[in-house]
Amino acid sequence: MESRLDKVIKQIETDTFLGKVINLSGEGIGDEGAKKLARALKDKNLNLEGINLDENKIGDEGAVKLAEVFAGMKELKLVEMGMNKIGSNGASALMTNGSFRSLDLRGNSMEDGEIKAPSARHFDRLNLSDCRLTSKIIRSIQATVKSLNLSNNELNDDVFECINVSGLREINLTQNEITFEAEKSIADFLKRHNDELKIINLKNNLIGDEGAGVCFKLLKNSKVEQLDLSWNQIESWVKAGALKELCCNLNLEHNPISPAPIMHFSGTTKDKKITTNVSLEARIEEKEGAIVNKIIRKR
């Protein structure tokens, strides 16, 4: 039976492929299939806008060959190659070649070396979640990146010294090992990105009370509009003054914070007025013999 890959390649070679997107997700084509697809795409002007190769067992060898072809595809906007076997060499090739603005490499294993991306590359979205990253692996990514997803990795406070992208508007650091103890390096990071950074997601880290205090201090009067500190073992209620100076939408869901009043603050930034909404309703409930402290955020 003819595979989906073979059908697509036949259409490409006979100039009968009329779509804007190639979707071969979940086909298990491996490196050999990736190289076959790369050969078929070479020198073909298909005006493709997207390629989805998620879950295909593609490693560095196949990723490098595809990246070489992507370099000549001027209309390509989106490349999805999540949940493969791509390491740092394949990731570096994909981040170096081409002009596509969205790259999804979630669920690959890149602990084998540094990932490189030149400053000339521009990404609207770069997804490197669940890639077994440590801070040093990403320090040579110097591209312009508007939205950077580094969630579910092995990153600690050192990551703030190693993020060298420019133009950053949104960063997702969910489910890492960040504590906010490295105050100077975090302060330097926020200073570098002060003009652009609007959204910070720190959900499910190890920030706690002390880290939250440092976070509020460093973000005082910043231009950040959304801050997510949910699931961070924050127990002590913070002073109203600190929240007022944050001037953003703050998420403190699923922290064992002691009962506190509903808080609403208004503030201004250089560009527009922003309201800090920290609406918390704390109540104690009995559940299966245990006391559960439920924190519910109301917007």
N, C-alpha and C positions, 0 to 999 in steps of 0.2 A: 504494500500500500504506500502510495506517495506521501511523503511527509509535508507538513506545512512549509518547512524551509525549502524543500525542493520545488514546491509549487510557486513560492515567491521568487526564487532564483530563476525559474523558467520564464515567469512573467517579465522579470527585469531584462533577461537576455533577449527576449523576443519583443521588447518594447511594448508590452501589453499591460504593464503595471500602471494603473491610473490613480492610485490612492496618494494621499499626502502623508500617511503614517504606515510604517511597517510594525506590526505587532506579532512577535514570535515568543511572547512570554510563556514560560513553563514548558518549552519544547525540549529542553535538555540537549541543545545542539553542541555544547562543548567547544573547545578551541578549534577543532577541525571544522565544525559547522560555521563558527564565526569567521574563519579564514575563507571558507567558500563564499559566504555572504559578502565579505570584503572584496573578493575578486570580482564578484558579479556587479557590485556597486561602482567599482573603479571606472572612471572615465564615462559614467552614465549621468546625464543631466536630468535627474528625476524630480528635482525641486521638492524633495521630501522635507517635511516640517518636524516630524517626530519619529523616533525609533524606540521601541520597547523590547528589551532583551532580558527582562527580569527572569530569575530562576532558570538559568541555562547552563550552569556548571562551566561558565567561561572563566578562564584564568588570565594571567598576564599576557601570554602569547597571543591569544585571540583578541584581547582588549587592545594591544598595541597595533595589530593589523587593522582593526576597525578604526582606531584613532587616526591612522594615516589616511584612511579614506574620508573620514569625517572632515578632515582639514580642507578638502576641496568642495564640500557641500555647503554652499553659501546660504541656502534657505533653511537649513536645519536649525531648529530652535530648542528642541527637547531631546535628551538622551536619557533613557532609563535602563540601568544595568544593575539593579539591586539584587541582592541574594544570589550572587555568583561566587567565584573563587578568585576574585581580582585582588592582587596585592599592591604594594606601593608603586612598582614599576608600571603596571597597567593603569593605575589611577593617575599617575603623573603624566602618562601619555595622553589620557583623555582630557586632563586639565590643561594641557599645553597646546594641543592641536585643535583646530576648528574655531568657529565663532559662535556656536550655539550657546544660549544664555541660561539654560537650565540643565543640571546634571544630577542624577540620582544614583548614588552608589551605596545606598544603605545595605547593611547586612553582608558586607564583604569582610575579608580579613586582611588588614593592612599593617600588622604589627612587625612586618619584616624589614622596614626601613622608612626613611623620610619620604613624604609626598611632596612633589615640587609642582608649583604653578607660577608662571612668570607674571610680572606686574602688568603686562600687556593684555592679559586675559580678563574678560569681564563676565560675571555671572549674576543673573537676577536671583537664582536659587542654587545652592550647593548643599546636597544632602549627604552627610557622612555619618549618619547615625548607626550605632551598633556595628562598628568596624574595628573594634578592639584597639582603638587609638589611645596613645599616651600623648602627653603634651609635646614632647620633642618631635614626634612624627609629623606634626602639622606646621612646624615653625618655618618651613620653606614655601608655604602656600602664600604667595604675595600678590595674588590677583585682586581685582576689585570684586567684592561679593556683597550684594545687598542683603540677602537672607542666608545665614549659615546655620545648619543643623548639625550639632555635635552631640546630640543626645545619646544616652545609653552606651557610653564608652567607659574608659578608665581614667578620666581626667580629674586632676586635683587643682589646687589654686595656681600651680605653675602654668596652667593653660593661658592665663591672662598675660604672661610674658611672651608666650609663643604664638599668639594670634597676630599675624602680621598682614592681614588683609586690609584693604582700604574701602571706603564707601559703605561701611557696615551700618545697616538700618535695623536689622533684627538678628538676634542670636538665641539659639535654643541649646541650653546646657542641661536639660532634664536628665535625671537619673545618672549622675556622676558622683564624684567624691569631693565636691567643693565645700569648703568650710568658711570662706571669707576671712581667714586668719592672715593671709598675706596682704595686708592693707596697702602697702606701698605699690606693689605690682598691679593690684586691682585699680588703685587710684590713677596710676599711669595709663592703664588701658582705657579707663573711662575718659581721661583727658584727651587721649588720642582720637577717640571716637565721639567726642562730645557734640559735635555739630550735626551728626547724622543719626546716631543710635536712638531708636524710639521704643523698641520692644526687647525686654530681657526675660527669658524664661529659665528660672532656676528651680523648677519643681523637682521634688524628691532628691535632694542632696543632703548634706550634713551640716547645714548652716547653724541651726540652734539659736539660742538667745544672743550669745555674744556676736556671732556672725551677722545676725539680723541688725544689731546695733551698728556694726561697722557698715553694713550695706546701706542703711538709712542715712548714716553720716556722709558716706561718699556720694550718694545720689542726691543729696540736698541741692535744691535749685538747679538740677540737671534738666535736660530736655527729654528725658525718658518719659514716655506716655503710658506704658504698660509694664508692670513688674509682677511676676508670678513667683511667690515664695511658698506655695502650697506644699504639704508633705515634707516639712523641714524641721520637725521636732522643736518648734518655737513654742515656749510655754509662758513666758512672762509678757504681759501686755506692755506695749511701748507707749511712750509719752505722746500726748496729742500734738505737741509742738513738732516732734520729729516727723510725724505723719503729714502735718500741714506743709512742712518744707519740701516733702517729696513731690507733691503736686502731680500725681499720676493715678492711674487705676491700679490698685494694689490687691492681689489675690493672696489671702492667708488661709484658704480652705485647708481642712484636715491637718491643722496644728493643734496640739492640746493646750490652747490658750485659755487662761482662766476667764470667767465671764467678764465682759466689758461692754460699755455702752456703744450704741450705734454711732458711727462717726461719719461726718460728711464735711469736707473742706473744699474751699475754692482757692485757686491760685492762678497765676499768669506766667506765661513764658514769653519769649521775644516775639513769637509768631501768633499765638492765640491763647485764649483762656482754657485752662484744663481743670477739671474737678477731681480731687482725690476722693474716691469712694472706697471706704473700708466699712462696709455694713456687715457687722457680725452679730449673729444671734446665737448665744451659747446656751445649751441646755444639757442637763444630765439625764440619761435614760438608762433603764435597766435592760440588759440584753444578755440572755443565757447566763444569768448569774454574775455578769461582770458589769462594772460601771463604765459607760462609754461617754466620752466628752465629745459632743457633736458641734462642730463649728460650721455654720451655714452662711455663705456669703450672699447677700442680696444686692443686686445692681439697681 
